[in-house]
């Protein structure tokens, strides 16, 4: 299954463009939240990772929606891969 993750940093920002892109990419389910990328507590990202099954694909619109630093991005991708899933960014 393709699972999407969308994030904006503030309550004033909108998720619409990300949600539309993830739907177009075939995401069967999208986990979305409004939380700063610098915060380590991101409940929807944790929920997504907890629900991953082998063969799933996690899709984001851009790397920076998943993480603000390369080190954190690599850690999250490692967790996705440990669950037997793949990772894809639509922009990169």
C-alpha positions as CSV (number, residue, x, y, z in Angstrom):
1,X,0.0,0.0,0.0
2,X,1.1,3.5,-0.7
3,X,1.0,5.7,2.5
4,X,1.4,9.4,2.3
5,X,2.8,11.8,4.9
6,X,2.0,15.5,4.8
7,X,3.2,18.2,7.2
8,X,3.0,22.0,7.5
9,X,4.8,23.9,10.3
10,X,2.1,26.2,11.5
11,X,-1.7,26.3,12.0
12,X,-1.9,29.1,9.4
13,X,-0.5,27.0,6.6
14,X,-2.6,24.7,4.5
15,X,-2.1,21.0,3.6
16,X,-4.2,21.1,0.4
17,X,-1.4,21.0,-2.2
18,X,0.4,18.2,-0.4
19,X,-2.8,16.2,0.0
20,X,-3.7,16.6,-3.6
21,X,-0.2,15.5,-4.8
22,X,-0.2,12.5,-2.5
23,X,-3.6,11.4,-3.8
24,X,-2.4,11.8,-7.4
25,X,0.6,9.6,-6.5
26,X,-1.8,6.9,-5.4
27,X,-1.7,7.2,-1.6
28,X,-4.4,5.0,-0.2
29,X,-4.0,6.6,3.2
30,X,-2.5,9.9,4.2
31,X,-1.2,10.9,7.6
32,X,-1.2,14.7,8.0
33,X,-0.2,17.1,10.8
34,X,0.5,20.7,11.6
35,X,3.7,20.7,13.6
36,X,7.1,22.2,13.3
37,X,9.7,20.0,11.7
38,X,12.1,20.9,14.5
39,X,9.8,19.1,17.0
40,X,10.7,15.5,17.7
41,X,7.1,14.6,18.7
42,X,5.1,14.1,15.6
43,X,2.2,11.7,16.4
44,X,1.0,11.2,12.9
45,X,4.5,10.3,11.6
46,X,4.8,7.8,14.5
47,X,1.4,6.3,13.7
48,X,2.4,5.9,10.0
49,X,5.6,4.1,11.0
50,X,3.8,1.9,13.5
51,X,1.4,0.8,10.8
52,X,3.9,0.0,8.1
53,X,3.9,-3.5,6.6
54,X,6.5,-5.2,4.3
55,X,6.0,-3.9,0.7
56,X,4.4,-0.6,1.7
57,X,5.7,2.6,0.3
58,X,5.9,5.9,2.2
59,X,5.5,8.9,0.0
60,X,6.1,12.6,0.7
61,X,5.9,15.6,-1.6
62,X,9.4,16.8,-0.5
63,X,12.2,15.6,1.8
64,X,11.7,18.6,4.1
65,X,8.1,17.5,4.9
66,X,9.6,14.4,6.6
67,X,12.6,16.0,8.3
68,X,14.5,19.3,8.6
69,X,18.0,17.7,8.8
70,X,19.8,15.1,6.8
71,X,20.7,13.1,9.9
72,X,17.0,13.0,11.0
73,X,15.9,12.1,7.5
74,X,18.3,9.2,7.3
75,X,17.0,8.0,10.7
76,X,13.4,8.1,9.7
77,X,14.1,6.3,6.4
78,X,16.1,3.6,8.3
79,X,13.0,3.0,10.4
80,X,10.8,2.8,7.3
81,X,13.2,0.3,5.7
82,X,13.4,-1.7,9.0
83,X,9.7,-2.3,8.6
84,X,10.2,-3.7,5.2
85,X,8.8,-0.6,3.4
86,X,10.2,1.8,0.9
87,X,10.4,5.6,0.8
88,X,9.7,7.9,-2.1
89,X,9.8,11.7,-2.5
90,X,7.8,13.2,-5.3
91,X,10.1,16.3,-5.7
92,X,13.6,14.8,-5.4
